[in-house]
Amino acid sequence: MYAKCKHIEDASWQFGSITVKDKIQWSSLVSKFSQNQAPEEACHVFDTMGNHDIISWTSMISVDVQAGHACEVNELFTTMSHEGLKPNPFTVTSILCICADLVVIELGKQIHGMAIRLWLDNVV
């Protein structure tokens, strides 16, 4: 609620008071920092949370997409793939958005090809 109201410091404090944090809470905080134009803080939370799943990776990729950081998006996607995680339709859509915005054609072609291989072409 604090982050939604753009009270990032209060949201961070409230999050810090939670003794057992699950992946949804971590990913939510990453998303809220992104929505409040705080990509550095989102990156810090992402790095702190450790054990990433597709939701946390997609949240962090979305942060860099919104910030217009094409190189970081490519790096995150590559690392995620090397860790054996396959993108979901939200991941693919986020990545394709930055490819279209920044004319990163080669990355867009790779993502499109992968989406077809993963049978996501009907969703994207």
Buried (B, 14 or more C-beta within 10 A) or exposed (E): EBBEEEBBEEBBEBBEEEEEEEBEEBBBBBBBBBBBEBBEBBBEBBEEBEEBBBBBBBBBBBBBBBBEBBEBBBEBBEEBBEEEBEBBBBBBBBBBBBBEEBEBEEBBEBBBEBBEEBEBEEEB
